[in-house]
């Protein structure tokens, strides 16, 4: 990546926190974000189980968004 590149990070929504979305990041930590910065890609009803940290880092949820190594 180069300075100024735009990237997306998969997170898991936890709850509303004072009008902001409390989310779990791929490294397991939590942060709050404005709802406008989120783009839902899957709902809990569509999942067989709650996503793990591995799912966020390397799992099937990330696959459609992963850049192939040949295009980097």
C-alpha positions as CSV (number, residue, x, y, z in Angstrom):
1,X,0.0,0.0,0.0
2,X,1.0,3.6,-0.6
3,X,0.2,6.7,1.4
4,X,-3.3,7.8,0.6
5,X,-4.6,4.4,-0.6
6,X,-8.0,3.6,0.7
7,X,-8.5,0.3,2.4
8,X,-11.4,-1.5,4.1
9,X,-11.3,-3.5,7.4
10,X,-13.8,-6.0,8.3
11,X,-15.2,-5.5,11.8
12,X,-18.0,-7.1,13.9
13,X,-20.7,-4.7,15.2
14,X,-21.2,-5.1,19.0
15,X,-23.6,-2.4,20.0
16,X,-24.6,1.2,19.8
17,X,-22.5,3.3,22.1
18,X,-23.7,6.9,22.5
19,X,-24.8,7.1,18.8
20,X,-21.7,5.5,17.5
21,X,-21.1,1.8,16.5
22,X,-18.9,-0.1,18.9
23,X,-17.1,-2.7,16.8
24,X,-14.5,-5.5,17.3
25,X,-11.4,-5.1,15.1
26,X,-9.5,-8.0,13.5
27,X,-6.9,-7.9,16.3
28,X,-9.6,-8.4,18.9
29,X,-9.6,-4.8,20.2
30,X,-12.7,-2.6,20.2
31,X,-13.3,0.9,19.0
32,X,-16.3,3.1,18.2
33,X,-16.9,4.5,14.8
34,X,-19.5,6.8,13.2
35,X,-22.2,4.7,11.6
36,X,-21.6,6.5,8.3
37,X,-18.2,4.8,8.0
38,X,-19.7,1.3,8.1
39,X,-20.9,-0.7,5.1
40,X,-22.7,-3.8,6.2
41,X,-21.7,-6.9,4.2
42,X,-23.5,-9.7,6.0
43,X,-26.1,-10.0,8.8
44,X,-25.9,-12.3,11.7
45,X,-28.9,-14.4,10.4
46,X,-26.7,-15.3,7.3
47,X,-23.9,-16.6,9.5
48,X,-23.5,-20.2,10.8
49,X,-21.7,-18.9,13.9
50,X,-20.4,-15.6,15.4
51,X,-17.2,-14.5,13.5
52,X,-13.9,-15.2,15.1
53,X,-10.7,-13.1,14.9
54,X,-9.4,-15.6,12.3
55,X,-12.6,-15.1,10.2
56,X,-11.8,-11.3,10.1
57,X,-8.2,-11.8,9.2
58,X,-8.2,-14.7,6.8
59,X,-11.6,-16.3,6.7
60,X,-14.3,-16.5,4.1
61,X,-15.8,-13.1,5.0
62,X,-12.7,-11.4,3.8
63,X,-12.3,-13.4,0.5
64,X,-14.4,-11.3,-1.8
65,X,-12.5,-8.2,-0.7
66,X,-8.9,-9.6,-0.7
67,X,-6.7,-8.2,-3.4
68,X,-4.8,-11.0,-5.2
69,X,-1.0,-11.0,-4.8
70,X,-0.6,-10.7,-8.6
71,X,-2.4,-7.3,-8.6
72,X,-0.3,-5.7,-5.8
